[in-house]
Amino acid sequence: MIARKAWAFLVKDLRVQTSYRLAFIMNFVGIFFAVAIFFFVSKLMGRSVSPYLAPYGGNYFAFVLIGIALSGFLGTGLGVFSSSISSAQAAGTLEAMLVTPTRLTEIVMLSSLWSFLFTTINVAAYLIVGVAFFGLELGQANMPAAILILVLMVCVFSGLGIMSASFIMVLKRGDPISWIFGSASSIMGGTFFPVQVLPKWLQGFSYFFPLFYGLRGMRLALLKGHGLWALRGDIGALAVFAGVVVPLSFWTFSRAVRRAKIDGSLATY
C-alpha cells in the first residue's frame, strides 16, 4: 500500500512539473550556464587558492562544482516539507487529504519524493556537464563512499526539513531552522570556498553544520578516491547528526500536529 501511495505522489508531481515544459527545460539550460560561469571564474583565480585546495587536488572548479551541486540537497531538505504543507493549506487541499486513510506524516514524507529525485537529477546534470564540456575529472571517484555520504546527507537534511515543517505547522510563517542552516551553511559548510579561509575563531563553528562534513567527505570521495575507512570521521559525524536529528524531527512534528489540532489551525494558512 505504501509503495502504491509513493508511486501516486511521484506520478502526480511529475505530471505537474512536466506540464510546465519551458521551465523544465530552462532548469537544465541554467545548470549549463552556472557550470560555465564557475569554470571561467576558476580560470580567473588561477592557483591563488591552491594551498587551501591541496587536500582536494588543487582544482577550484571541481571543488566549487561539487559544492553547489550537493548543497541543493540542503535546500530541498529544508524547504520541501514545509512548502508542501503551506501549499496544501493555501490551496485548501490539506483538509481533503486528511480525511483519506493516509496519515499526515505519510502525506508530508511522500510529497518530498519528487523534489529529492529532481535534485538528484540536477546533481547528476551538474557533474555530467562538468565532465563532458569542462574537463572535470572523476575517474578515481569512490562511488560506494560517495553514495553512503549522500544517503546520510539526505537523512540529516530531511530531519532538519521536518523540524522546519513543524514550525510552519504551528507558526504558519517563519522558522529558525531554515534561517540558521539555510543562511549560514553556504558559508560555514564550505560550499563556495574552503572553510580554512575564514578567521580562526569562525572556523570552529563549521563543525556544527552537517553540510561541512558532507561536502568534505564527498569531495574527497569523488576527487581523491578516498574509501570508507579514510572518510570514517566525516561519515561518523553525519551518522551522529542523523541519529539525533531524525528521531527528534519526528517527535517535534508529532507535537506540532497535536498542537495544531488542538488550536483548530491544522488546515489553515
QUIKACOR-V819674 format. One record per helix or strand. SS is the DSSP state (helix for helix, strand for strand). FROM is the first residue (numbers start at 1). TO is the last residue. If there is no record, write none. Layout:
ss,from,to
SS,FROM,TO
SS,FROM,TO
//
This chain:
ss,from,to
helix,2,19
helix,21,45
helix,50,56
helix,60,91
helix,94,98
helix,104,110
helix,113,134
helix,143,171
helix,176,188
helix,195,197
helix,200,208
helix,210,223
helix,232,263
//
